[in-house]
Amino acid sequence: MCFKKDEKSKYDFLSWKAFFSLLFLMFFSLILFILIIPYILEQIFPGYASLISSVHFRTLLSFPSLFLNFYLIYYFVCKRRKKTIKDGFFFMPPTKEIYKKSIFVGILMPLLSAPILISMAPKDFHALDMSKDPMGLVFLIIGAVLAPFLEEVFYRGFLFPFFQSKLNSFFAVVITSLFFGLSHYMNVGNAEILVILFIGYGLVLSLARYLTGSLIPPVIIHMCHNVTLIICFLLGKQFNLIH
């Protein structure tokens, strides 16, 4: 059953050529903002090398990179296919009941996983580090709202429908969940147990996308998850649970 085309997977999305072209452009965009631009700035402004190499400045550079990648995805998924954002990314309005369930799941997931993240995260867990100072906290709060939308556009608005249309819904859920978890590898200090946790997050988000046929529920779940997790970080800091 899992290896057969299901009804939800019988549609055209992107070609393999377009898929790999988009991934290449997105990879180049990341290299541009992560390596090339910081290197050029350090050569032009050597006196500010420590600032340019700081976590906060690199995080700031990630925002234009995310917007550029969003446009690239929009161009391939929507503009080239002459689709609206709603149709191209499957932004189908869910029912009020789905909204409520999405919010509930988004809050429940971090409440269940926060003790694991706080207790097992290594010293270089960037999210925990950034929550300890005001500027880092600002970036986290912005990321809690912005990153879920952009990440869901990539994972559940681009990867998921591609593999669903090329393979089937089962493989779309599995592959997208694995991509999501493994892509967060460096975010969790290279801790394998935490990567498994993020793969679990990805599974919940991918299932929400599959079961509802809409990108809106995973976006809501992801946003609620991030906001709740930041609150858990702050409470952990307040009660000296984060060192």
Backbone bond lengths (Angstrom), bond angles and torsions (degrees), N, CA, C in turn:
res aa  C-N    CA-C-N  psi(-1)  N-CA   C-N-CA  omega(-1)  CA-C   N-CA-C  phi
1 M - - - 1.459 - - 1.527 111.29 -
2 C 1.340 116.87 -42.35 1.457 120.53 -175.25 1.522 112.51 -68.48
3 F 1.345 117.07 -20.24 1.455 120.17 -175.91 1.525 112.44 -97.41
4 K 1.326 117.03 4.57 1.454 121.11 -179.62 1.517 110.41 -103.30
5 K 1.329 114.65 153.09 1.460 120.89 175.73 1.525 109.41 -67.47
6 D 1.331 116.96 128.57 1.457 120.56 175.56 1.514 109.16 -99.88
7 E 1.315 116.32 170.92 1.463 120.79 -175.23 1.533 112.42 -61.24
8 K 1.332 116.24 -36.21 1.460 119.40 -177.70 1.525 113.22 -71.83
9 S 1.322 116.74 -13.63 1.466 119.87 -176.95 1.532 112.79 -100.28
10 K 1.303 117.48 2.03 1.466 121.53 -176.79 1.534 111.20 -90.18
11 Y 1.307 116.15 73.66 1.462 121.60 175.85 1.523 108.90 -155.86
12 D 1.318 116.72 162.34 1.466 122.02 178.62 1.524 109.42 -94.10
13 F 1.312 115.47 139.28 1.461 119.84 178.83 1.526 108.70 -127.93
14 L 1.324 118.71 -101.79 1.457 122.75 177.22 1.516 110.28 -114.80
15 S 1.324 115.73 155.07 1.460 120.44 173.99 1.526 109.30 -78.31
16 W 1.333 116.22 164.16 1.460 119.77 176.27 1.534 110.72 -61.44
17 K 1.332 116.51 -36.68 1.469 120.67 179.57 1.520 110.59 -63.05
18 A 1.332 116.59 -46.06 1.463 120.70 178.88 1.527 110.54 -64.80
19 F 1.327 116.75 -38.61 1.466 122.42 179.78 1.526 110.87 -59.06
20 F 1.342 116.95 -51.59 1.465 120.22 -177.69 1.522 111.49 -72.66
21 S 1.326 117.71 -30.76 1.469 120.29 176.43 1.524 110.32 -63.67
22 L 1.318 115.60 -43.71 1.463 120.48 179.13 1.523 111.13 -64.84
23 L 1.324 117.80 -44.35 1.463 120.84 178.79 1.526 111.13 -60.86
24 F 1.338 116.52 -40.12 1.469 120.46 179.18 1.524 110.70 -62.74
25 L 1.327 116.83 -46.16 1.466 120.99 -179.45 1.522 111.63 -64.06
26 M 1.326 116.16 -38.90 1.462 119.92 178.58 1.526 110.84 -67.92
27 F 1.329 116.54 -39.11 1.464 120.63 177.75 1.528 110.04 -63.39
28 F 1.341 116.64 -42.57 1.463 120.41 178.44 1.523 110.48 -63.27
29 S 1.319 116.63 -38.46 1.472 120.99 178.03 1.524 110.96 -60.79
30 L 1.325 116.28 -43.59 1.471 120.08 178.73 1.525 111.39 -63.78
31 I 1.331 116.51 -44.34 1.467 120.53 178.43 1.529 110.18 -61.80
32 L 1.313 115.80 -39.00 1.465 121.03 -179.42 1.523 111.08 -59.64
33 F 1.337 116.73 -47.79 1.467 120.05 -174.68 1.531 112.74 -86.41
34 I 1.319 117.89 -24.93 1.466 120.23 -178.34 1.524 112.08 -86.96
35 L 1.344 117.10 -37.58 1.466 120.47 -174.47 1.530 113.71 -115.24
36 I 1.324 116.95 -52.75 1.468 120.43 -170.27 1.530 112.39 -68.14
37 I 1.324 117.18 -53.01 1.469 120.35 -178.11 1.533 111.74 -62.31
38 P 1.367 119.79 -47.28 1.468 118.48 176.59 1.528 112.83 -58.51
39 Y 1.340 117.05 -38.26 1.468 120.17 179.66 1.530 110.39 -64.02
40 I 1.328 116.36 -45.16 1.475 120.55 179.86 1.528 110.37 -62.80
41 L 1.331 116.45 -43.24 1.467 120.07 -179.90 1.528 111.32 -64.12
42 E 1.328 117.37 -37.99 1.466 120.48 178.41 1.522 111.41 -65.68
43 Q 1.345 116.86 -33.50 1.466 119.98 178.39 1.524 110.98 -73.00
44 I 1.321 116.62 -36.14 1.468 120.49 -178.72 1.521 111.37 -78.49
45 F 1.341 116.72 -38.92 1.465 121.95 -177.86 1.535 109.97 -122.97
46 P 1.350 117.94 70.77 1.474 120.51 -177.28 1.527 113.44 -60.78
47 G 1.331 116.83 -26.49 1.460 119.91 -179.83 1.517 113.05 -69.49
48 Y 1.335 116.94 -17.42 1.465 121.61 -179.14 1.533 111.56 -109.35
49 A 1.332 116.07 22.54 1.468 120.49 -176.34 1.534 112.12 -59.04
50 S 1.346 115.67 -40.31 1.468 118.67 -178.44 1.525 110.69 -66.99
51 L 1.333 117.08 -36.98 1.465 120.85 177.86 1.525 110.75 -67.44
52 I 1.327 115.98 -44.20 1.465 120.78 -178.27 1.526 111.28 -64.50
53 S 1.325 116.50 -33.24 1.466 120.01 -178.98 1.527 112.97 -87.45
54 S 1.335 117.40 -1.07 1.464 120.78 -178.16 1.527 111.27 -71.14
55 V 1.329 115.94 157.45 1.456 122.08 -179.68 1.518 110.93 -62.49
56 H 1.343 117.20 -40.21 1.454 121.07 -177.49 1.524 112.00 -64.89
57 F 1.353 116.15 -41.94 1.463 119.01 179.76 1.518 110.55 -68.22
58 R 1.331 117.59 -39.93 1.464 120.90 178.14 1.531 110.12 -64.94
59 T 1.335 115.61 -36.21 1.465 119.28 177.17 1.523 110.55 -66.27
60 L 1.337 115.46 -39.64 1.469 119.99 177.72 1.523 110.91 -61.72
61 L 1.325 117.18 -40.19 1.457 121.30 178.91 1.528 112.06 -66.91
62 S 1.316 116.37 -22.91 1.463 119.07 -178.01 1.528 111.64 -69.27
63 F 1.336 117.53 -25.08 1.463 120.16 -177.87 1.533 112.67 -65.98
64 P 1.358 119.80 -50.68 1.468 117.72 175.83 1.521 112.54 -62.39
65 S 1.333 116.68 -31.01 1.460 119.79 176.75 1.524 110.81 -64.25
66 L 1.335 116.03 -41.83 1.463 120.41 179.12 1.531 111.23 -64.50
67 F 1.337 116.18 -41.83 1.467 119.57 179.97 1.532 111.28 -66.71
68 L 1.329 116.56 -38.43 1.462 119.93 177.71 1.521 109.96 -64.28
69 N 1.325 116.40 -43.21 1.461 119.84 179.29 1.526 110.96 -65.55
70 F 1.329 116.50 -35.72 1.468 119.23 177.05 1.522 109.87 -62.35
71 Y 1.334 116.52 -43.49 1.463 118.66 -179.79 1.527 110.79 -64.00
72 L 1.333 116.73 -40.28 1.469 119.93 178.80 1.530 110.77 -60.01
73 I 1.334 115.89 -44.22 1.463 119.53 178.58 1.522 110.35 -64.66
74 Y 1.333 115.78 -43.90 1.469 120.56 178.46 1.521 110.83 -58.76
75 Y 1.323 116.56 -42.66 1.463 120.53 -178.36 1.533 110.86 -62.25
76 F 1.337 116.98 -47.37 1.463 120.33 -177.30 1.527 112.37 -73.59
77 V 1.332 116.38 -42.25 1.463 120.35 -173.68 1.524 112.45 -81.11
78 C 1.319 116.53 -37.51 1.470 119.95 -174.32 1.531 113.19 -108.07
79 K 1.322 116.62 -61.11 1.463 120.06 -170.79 1.520 112.23 -62.89
80 R 1.330 118.13 -48.01 1.461 120.70 -179.04 1.524 111.84 -65.92
81 R 1.314 116.41 -29.82 1.467 120.69 -179.12 1.531 112.07 -93.15
82 K 1.351 115.22 2.57 1.466 121.85 179.92 1.532 111.09 56.06
83 K 1.336 113.83 47.61 1.455 121.55 177.99 1.520 109.86 -115.45
84 T 1.323 116.28 149.92 1.460 120.18 171.64 1.516 108.41 -74.79
85 I 1.328 117.17 164.94 1.464 120.51 176.71 1.525 110.30 -59.85
86 K 1.324 116.22 -38.13 1.465 120.59 179.64 1.518 111.42 -61.36
87 D 1.330 117.12 -48.62 1.466 120.74 -177.98 1.516 112.17 -77.44
88 G 1.338 116.60 -39.33 1.458 119.97 -177.47 1.514 113.30 -65.87
89 F 1.347 116.65 -41.43 1.462 121.33 -177.39 1.532 112.97 -100.40
90 F 1.334 117.30 5.13 1.470 121.91 179.38 1.530 112.00 61.90
91 F 1.328 116.09 44.45 1.465 120.73 175.89 1.532 109.52 -82.73
92 M 1.317 116.67 60.49 1.460 121.67 -179.06 1.529 109.73 -83.00
93 P 1.335 118.41 127.06 1.476 120.74 -178.78 1.526 111.52 -61.83
94 P 1.332 118.42 121.69 1.462 120.89 176.99 1.522 111.50 -82.66
95 T 1.309 116.65 175.75 1.464 120.96 178.07 1.527 110.07 -76.66
96 K 1.329 116.66 164.69 1.460 121.30 177.40 1.521 110.89 -59.79
97 E 1.327 116.24 -34.95 1.465 120.07 179.18 1.520 110.94 -64.39
98 I 1.328 116.83 -39.16 1.468 120.98 177.88 1.521 110.48 -66.75
99 Y 1.331 117.73 -38.98 1.460 121.35 175.74 1.524 110.73 -57.34
100 K 1.341 115.72 -47.79 1.462 120.74 -178.11 1.530 111.05 -63.67
101 K 1.333 116.04 -43.43 1.465 120.03 -179.91 1.534 110.77 -65.89
102 S 1.324 116.44 -36.86 1.469 120.31 179.21 1.526 110.69 -64.04
103 I 1.321 116.76 -44.38 1.466 121.03 178.19 1.529 110.55 -62.71
104 F 1.346 115.81 -43.04 1.471 120.34 -179.48 1.528 110.74 -62.15
105 V 1.329 116.85 -46.76 1.471 120.83 -179.97 1.529 110.24 -64.64
106 G 1.338 116.39 -40.69 1.458 120.61 -179.79 1.513 113.14 -62.37
107 I 1.318 117.36 -32.47 1.464 121.53 178.15 1.525 111.18 -83.15
108 L 1.327 116.30 -36.55 1.467 120.55 -176.78 1.523 112.33 -68.00
109 M 1.328 117.47 -42.14 1.474 120.60 -176.18 1.525 113.07 -55.53
110 P 1.336 119.55 -52.11 1.468 118.44 -179.48 1.528 113.31 -68.63
111 L 1.330 117.64 -29.50 1.463 119.37 177.68 1.519 110.47 -64.05
112 L 1.324 115.80 -35.34 1.462 120.13 179.02 1.528 112.56 -77.85
113 S 1.332 115.41 -32.14 1.464 118.98 -173.98 1.530 114.25 -99.02
114 A 1.335 118.15 -16.22 1.470 121.12 -178.09 1.531 112.73 -55.37
115 P 1.350 119.50 -44.26 1.474 118.56 178.35 1.523 112.60 -58.53
116 I 1.342 116.90 -35.89 1.469 120.33 179.09 1.522 109.88 -69.96
117 L 1.331 116.56 -45.07 1.462 120.55 -178.91 1.527 111.27 -61.80
118 I 1.323 115.77 -44.99 1.463 120.15 -176.30 1.526 111.60 -70.35
119 S 1.327 116.87 -40.31 1.466 120.40 -175.58 1.522 113.44 -81.82
120 M 1.345 117.60 -31.00 1.461 120.08 -173.54 1.518 113.62 -107.35
121 A 1.332 117.30 -8.68 1.467 118.88 179.77 1.519 110.56 -64.90
122 P 1.322 118.39 134.24 1.470 121.14 177.95 1.522 111.44 -72.01
123 K 1.298 117.05 175.61 1.462 121.48 -174.98 1.520 112.62 -63.83
124 D 1.350 117.13 -26.99 1.458 118.99 -177.30 1.523 112.50 -98.62
125 F 1.331 116.51 28.02 1.462 120.92 174.74 1.528 106.90 -73.07
126 H 1.339 116.51 105.42 1.458 121.81 -167.98 1.526 113.29 -61.42
127 A 1.304 117.87 -37.81 1.470 120.28 -178.84 1.521 110.88 -62.61
128 L 1.327 116.42 -41.66 1.463 120.03 178.06 1.524 110.71 -66.35
129 D 1.323 116.95 -40.97 1.458 120.75 -179.66 1.526 111.09 -62.94
130 M 1.329 116.20 -43.68 1.458 120.26 -176.81 1.521 112.05 -69.51
131 S 1.320 117.77 -25.64 1.464 120.58 -179.24 1.526 112.34 -74.01
132 K 1.337 116.99 -7.46 1.453 120.26 -175.01 1.521 114.23 -89.29
133 D 1.336 118.27 -10.53 1.458 118.85 177.45 1.524 109.63 -132.50
134 P 1.348 117.26 155.80 1.475 121.62 -173.51 1.525 114.15 -57.41
135 M 1.351 117.82 -45.40 1.451 120.24 -178.23 1.521 111.19 -65.11
136 G 1.316 115.95 -42.02 1.458 119.60 177.80 1.510 111.42 -63.57
137 L 1.326 116.17 -35.90 1.463 120.94 179.06 1.526 111.04 -65.29
138 V 1.348 115.85 -37.64 1.471 119.78 177.45 1.523 110.15 -61.61
139 F 1.331 116.24 -44.58 1.459 120.28 178.71 1.527 110.81 -62.47
140 L 1.323 116.53 -39.85 1.463 120.35 -179.96 1.523 111.49 -63.91
141 I 1.331 116.15 -42.26 1.468 120.30 -178.77 1.532 110.18 -66.09
142 I 1.339 116.42 -43.19 1.466 119.71 177.27 1.531 109.67 -62.61
143 G 1.331 115.11 -43.49 1.454 120.08 179.43 1.513 113.08 -64.08
144 A 1.338 115.92 -30.80 1.461 120.23 -178.94 1.515 111.66 -64.34
145 V 1.330 116.05 -27.37 1.471 120.82 -179.82 1.529 111.10 -98.73
146 L 1.321 116.57 -43.77 1.461 120.94 -174.46 1.523 113.04 -79.05
147 A 1.337 116.44 -48.96 1.468 120.65 -175.73 1.527 113.48 -58.50
148 P 1.344 119.72 -43.91 1.469 118.59 179.75 1.521 113.27 -57.75
149 F 1.335 116.53 -40.91 1.461 119.64 179.79 1.524 110.66 -63.72
150 L 1.347 116.71 -49.74 1.456 120.42 -177.48 1.526 111.59 -67.94
151 E 1.335 117.04 -38.27 1.462 119.66 178.41 1.525 111.53 -66.71
152 E 1.324 116.39 -40.67 1.465 119.10 -179.83 1.526 111.43 -68.19
153 V 1.332 117.08 -34.00 1.465 119.76 175.07 1.526 109.60 -60.10
154 F 1.338 116.76 -40.54 1.462 120.48 -179.94 1.531 111.81 -72.76
155 Y 1.340 116.56 -54.57 1.463 119.73 -172.65 1.531 113.10 -75.40
156 R 1.313 117.34 -51.71 1.468 120.34 -175.55 1.528 113.29 -98.29
157 G 1.362 117.70 -13.34 1.454 120.09 177.48 1.516 113.11 -98.87
158 F 1.338 116.68 -18.19 1.462 121.59 -179.28 1.527 112.51 -121.81
159 L 1.338 117.37 -60.74 1.462 120.57 -177.93 1.525 112.08 -63.14
160 F 1.338 116.17 -48.50 1.463 119.56 -175.76 1.529 112.25 -59.20
161 P 1.351 119.75 -54.47 1.465 118.48 -179.15 1.527 113.10 -64.87
162 F 1.347 116.93 -28.31 1.461 118.31 178.26 1.524 110.47 -64.68
163 F 1.341 116.21 -52.95 1.463 119.03 -178.47 1.530 111.78 -70.86
164 Q 1.309 117.15 -28.17 1.461 119.73 175.79 1.523 110.38 -65.83
165 S 1.325 116.55 -42.40 1.466 120.01 -178.65 1.526 112.50 -74.95
166 K 1.344 117.09 -31.55 1.461 120.53 -178.48 1.533 111.80 -85.08
167 L 1.339 117.33 -35.45 1.467 121.37 -177.72 1.521 109.47 -113.85
168 N 1.311 116.82 -93.33 1.471 122.82 172.39 1.521 108.83 -167.22
169 S 1.310 116.55 179.86 1.465 121.35 -174.64 1.522 112.27 -65.50
170 F 1.335 117.02 -37.08 1.471 120.52 -179.50 1.522 110.74 -59.68
171 F 1.333 116.33 -51.97 1.461 119.87 -179.48 1.523 111.55 -66.84
172 A 1.331 117.09 -32.25 1.468 120.23 177.61 1.526 110.44 -61.92
173 V 1.328 116.69 -43.53 1.465 121.37 179.18 1.528 110.37 -64.54
174 V 1.327 117.15 -47.70 1.466 121.88 -176.44 1.529 111.20 -66.01
175 I 1.333 116.85 -51.61 1.468 120.65 -176.13 1.522 111.11 -63.66
176 T 1.331 116.55 -43.94 1.473 119.54 -179.18 1.524 110.77 -64.21
177 S 1.331 117.40 -39.51 1.469 121.04 179.02 1.523 111.29 -63.90
178 L 1.329 116.47 -41.51 1.464 120.88 179.36 1.533 110.39 -66.42
179 F 1.321 117.17 -45.05 1.464 121.39 177.33 1.525 110.17 -57.38
180 F 1.319 116.34 -44.66 1.458 121.26 -177.61 1.525 110.90 -62.73
181 G 1.326 116.82 -47.72 1.462 120.37 -178.96 1.510 113.11 -65.87
182 L 1.341 117.06 -46.14 1.458 120.85 -177.16 1.523 112.42 -69.36
183 S 1.336 116.86 -29.71 1.464 119.55 179.15 1.520 112.07 -69.68
184 H 1.339 117.29 -17.25 1.460 121.64 178.15 1.537 111.46 -93.91
185 Y 1.322 116.48 11.21 1.469 121.36 -176.02 1.525 111.92 -55.31
186 M 1.337 116.75 -50.32 1.465 119.27 -177.33 1.520 111.32 -72.67
187 N 1.335 117.69 -21.22 1.466 120.67 -179.47 1.513 112.59 -71.82
188 V 1.318 117.13 -20.63 1.458 120.00 -175.79 1.523 111.28 -113.99
189 G 1.322 115.71 28.10 1.448 119.48 173.03 1.509 114.49 65.85
190 N 1.327 117.11 29.35 1.460 122.04 177.56 1.525 112.81 59.94
191 A 1.320 117.27 34.15 1.463 121.27 178.58 1.519 108.66 -97.74
192 E 1.333 116.05 115.36 1.457 120.70 -174.46 1.522 112.76 -60.90
193 I 1.321 117.24 -37.94 1.464 120.02 -178.18 1.525 110.82 -63.75
194 L 1.324 116.54 -34.33 1.460 120.18 179.26 1.527 111.37 -76.45
195 V 1.320 117.38 -30.20 1.458 120.66 175.12 1.524 109.78 -63.40
196 I 1.331 116.21 -41.12 1.465 121.01 176.73 1.522 109.98 -59.74
197 L 1.328 115.87 -38.71 1.460 120.73 178.44 1.532 110.57 -63.60
198 F 1.321 116.60 -41.64 1.455 120.32 179.38 1.532 111.66 -69.85
199 I 1.304 117.18 -32.07 1.469 119.47 174.09 1.530 109.13 -63.82
200 G 1.332 115.84 -36.92 1.467 119.96 175.79 1.521 111.40 -63.67
201 Y 1.335 116.60 -40.99 1.469 120.10 174.57 1.526 109.89 -57.64
202 G 1.330 114.46 -47.54 1.458 119.83 -178.78 1.520 112.28 -60.33
203 L 1.322 116.33 -35.68 1.459 120.22 178.50 1.524 110.98 -64.49
204 V 1.328 116.55 -43.72 1.472 120.78 178.50 1.524 110.28 -62.14
205 L 1.326 117.23 -45.31 1.456 121.43 -178.63 1.529 111.87 -65.99
206 S 1.327 116.37 -40.22 1.466 120.42 179.39 1.521 111.31 -68.44
207 L 1.324 116.77 -38.14 1.464 119.97 177.18 1.526 110.93 -66.07
208 A 1.333 116.13 -37.52 1.471 119.54 177.06 1.519 110.05 -62.61
209 R 1.316 116.13 -40.63 1.483 120.42 177.98 1.524 110.67 -65.24
210 Y 1.324 116.89 -42.13 1.465 121.10 -178.80 1.525 112.13 -68.71
211 L 1.324 117.22 -47.29 1.462 121.55 -174.26 1.526 112.31 -69.48
212 T 1.332 117.78 -32.95 1.464 120.49 -177.63 1.528 112.61 -96.66
213 G 1.350 117.27 -19.57 1.454 120.62 -176.31 1.512 113.08 68.63
214 S 1.330 116.64 17.09 1.459 121.47 -176.81 1.527 110.04 -133.59
215 L 1.333 115.97 150.22 1.464 120.82 177.44 1.523 111.89 -84.32
216 I 1.328 117.46 -15.77 1.461 120.90 -175.96 1.537 113.10 -64.06
217 P 1.343 120.54 -47.46 1.473 119.69 179.52 1.530 114.45 -56.58
218 P 1.363 119.90 -48.02 1.472 117.24 177.25 1.515 113.88 -62.75
219 V 1.344 117.90 -31.95 1.470 120.15 176.63 1.524 109.97 -64.14
220 I 1.332 116.93 -44.66 1.470 121.63 179.87 1.524 110.48 -64.20
221 I 1.328 116.24 -46.22 1.473 121.05 179.02 1.523 109.93 -58.82
222 H 1.313 116.67 -45.85 1.466 122.41 -177.24 1.526 111.12 -63.80
223 M 1.338 116.97 -44.03 1.467 120.68 179.33 1.521 111.27 -64.82
224 C 1.321 116.74 -47.51 1.472 120.72 179.67 1.520 110.45 -62.08
225 H 1.323 116.32 -37.63 1.465 121.08 178.15 1.524 110.79 -61.27
226 N 1.339 116.45 -49.51 1.465 120.19 -176.68 1.530 112.45 -65.20
227 V 1.328 116.59 -42.80 1.463 120.38 179.69 1.527 110.36 -63.93
228 T 1.323 116.21 -45.13 1.469 120.23 179.57 1.521 110.93 -63.34
229 L 1.326 116.87 -38.84 1.469 120.65 -179.17 1.524 110.79 -66.40
230 I 1.332 117.42 -38.96 1.466 120.84 177.27 1.527 109.90 -62.75
231 I 1.326 116.88 -41.70 1.474 120.91 177.16 1.523 109.98 -60.82
232 C 1.325 116.31 -40.46 1.474 120.47 177.55 1.522 110.80 -63.59
233 F 1.354 117.11 -39.92 1.459 120.88 177.27 1.524 110.64 -60.98
234 L 1.344 115.96 -45.40 1.463 120.38 -178.66 1.521 111.46 -64.82
235 L 1.328 116.68 -40.67 1.461 120.08 177.22 1.524 110.77 -66.49
236 G 1.327 115.70 -38.43 1.459 119.87 177.70 1.514 111.68 -63.13
237 K 1.333 115.88 -37.79 1.462 120.17 176.85 1.516 110.98 -68.76
238 Q 1.343 116.07 -41.03 1.465 121.67 -179.32 1.512 111.44 -61.01
239 F 1.337 116.89 -39.02 1.463 121.35 -177.16 1.520 112.19 -100.46
240 N 1.348 115.63 19.96 1.468 122.12 175.34 1.524 113.24 58.01
241 L 1.342 116.52 34.96 1.451 120.80 174.99 1.510 111.36 -90.71
242 I 1.355 116.21 -17.08 1.462 121.94 176.76 1.522 107.99 -110.70
243 H 1.322 115.96 127.55 1.463 119.91 -176.98 1.524 110.23 -111.55
